[in-house]
Amino acid sequence: MAAQNQEHHHQLDHNQEMTLAADFIATKGSQFHDAFRVPSILNPSTMQYECPEVSDLRETLECHQEKAGKYVDFIPDLTKCTWDNVISELRKAQQKAAESEMRARNGLNKAWRVLGTTATVLAPGLAAIPDELHLLHGGLAVIFSLARHSEMNRLKILSAFESVPNIIEEARNKSHIFPFDEKKPKTVSLHQNIQGLQETLLRVLPALINRLIPGTWRNAWRSPFGAWKIDKLLDEVKHCAETVRISSDALMDDIILGNYAASMSIKSQLDEIRLQQHLMHMSIKATSSQTDLLHFLMEQFATPLRILTGPGLPDVPEMRTALPGYTPDDLLMIMDVNHGQAKHDARRVLRRFSSFDPQDLDKASQMGLAPEVTGLLGGYGPGIVAVDGHFDMTQMGKISPLSCISALTVEALRFRSAEAVASESPNSPISPQSDKGRARTVVLEYYCALHAAENDNLYGLNGLMRCLTTQLILSLTASEWILQEDPVHLPHLGDAEEELLNKKDLGAICRLFIGLLQLAPHGSSVYCIVDGWSVYERNEALKADYETVLDTFRDATNAQNFDAGASFKLLLTSPTMCRQLGDLLLPVDKVSLRNRDGGSRGNGRGLGRGRGGTFGISRAATVSSV
């Protein structure tokens, strides 16, 4: 008994303290912070302040349960109602409507069919309302309960509330996916409208409950909406729900447009990747075709290695007359040519390989089968051969199919030279000790059409000879036939050559070229492939230079002696026809591809279906053009 009295006194003291604190906040709180000015009512059961609307709804539910308990047969305390109770009441109302539909009463068929389609999403949809507003559970449950018991107002209730579940469901999903962000107006609008719908339900539900209780208007005066008609209350719910739906749709439209823009951007990137893959695939095919053609040319130019590396080859003479003070580096500076220019030009030419018609490539590849060409490149003596392609250059630009075959010929010769060096054993007796591991072949190249512009550093025949001389100096240095730090020994150059070379005089450069050829050991070979030679025949201003360079090439082929000097092998290729080589070449040293057609020749050397045959070259060219 004493314990009960003590607990009772403790409860009284607690209530007094709570009342005292509440009175202090109500009278003095606003002096400390503006937050205490917001209208609110203390809920003693939870010890929390509630807005007047929530308090009003709570009071309405308690009054409804007390005065109209027969309509609250689903839970003993409406303030503890859950969404399960709301769904249960909705299903009961749906069942009641189905019975009415069977009896065709009051024209409710369509409305209940619509509500039936949304019932499955009501539970998660209403979850958009925060948990702290759980009194709305009870309010909505009562509304559906009254709809179940009131046939007269059922249609109006359903008309206002039938779209609410779907709208709240959409709003709930979007409010979770797109949280409030003041930088995004559409999300701000959505969250504000959801808040507005919640506040509207809090205000409207008490009035609806009071006015929809069948047979009694006892509590109608308690609601601030007491003078309103039911239609006006329901219209307010419909308006707020529609506002939420519109803002939700607007946000969805933005998402759709954003996704479309992103997908188009991704599609554009994928298209670019596919294009790069296609180009890479074509490049791989073209490279494979070039490799096949390279092996084909190597087979045609095959030469017994002992011819180039035979025993008893004399070394370079030790003593020569030196060009005063000029080292290879000094000569390279005078020539003023990029060391990698020739390789850059060759890569530029080979990039066009896959763009040519397979028949044109097949026609150009016949150069490798011509006896004059195979004799020049596969033999061991000096010589000059000119090849006329007879192509229609109006459809091709600067680079012709014959240019590609010339570039591949250069690669084949260099590859063969590397194989010759690798095949020499360290103890092999066929090569002098001083030449172990060194190439005895030099390959020079120049593509005239790539330097046809007058502002090009390598324009004209002067540029041609400077480029060839630069390559020759680099090759002699790489083979250690001349030393990079020592003066160059050139016995045939006079004292005046120094000044002429500094002026880049063509005659002096040509004489330097001949002198450098003499520095290569006897038995070595210097291959020189000049593509597009006919471009110089069309320019009258270059006629004197044309004759000078032709004389130089003629002298180069005759410069080899028994003591020193390389065999100079010159291959001049032209996409059209050269008409001014009559004084330089005999008819037997000229090759025309006019009637050389891969499909019209007989059974000559290399014409089978093997790797180097014409059929294989045609197939490779076809693949490279895909």
Secondary structure, DSSP 8 states (H G I E B T S, - for coil): -HHHHHHHHHHHHHHHHHHHHHHHHHHHGGGT-GGGGS--EEETTTTEEE-HHHHHHHHHHHHHHHH-GGG--S-S-GGG--HHHHHHHHHHHHHHHHHHHHTT-TT-HHHHHHHHHHGGGHHHHHTTS-GGGTHHHHHHHHHHHHHHH-HHHHHHHHHHHTTHHHHHHHHHHHHHHS---TT-HHHHHHHHHHHHHHHHHHHHHHHHHHHHSTT--TTGGGSTTTTS-HHHHHHHHHHHHHHHHHHHHHHHHHHHHHHHHHHHHHHHHHHHHHHHHHHHHHHHHHHHHHHHHHHHHHHHT---HHHHS-TT-----S---B-TT--HHHHHHHHT--TTHHHHHHHHHHTTGGGS-HHHHHHHHGGGG-HHHHHHHHSSS-EEEEEE----GGGT-S--HHHHHHHHHHHHHHHHHHHHHHHS-TT-TTS-GGGTT---EEEEEEEGGGG-STTSTT-HHHHHHHHHHHHHHHHHHHTTSS-TTS--B-TT--TTHHHHHHTT-HHHHHHHHHHHHTTSBTT-EEEEEEE-GGGGTT-GGGHHHHHHHHHHHHHHHH---SSB--EEEEEEEESS---S-TTT--GGGEEE-TT--TTT--S-TT-SSSTTSHHHHHHHHHHHT-
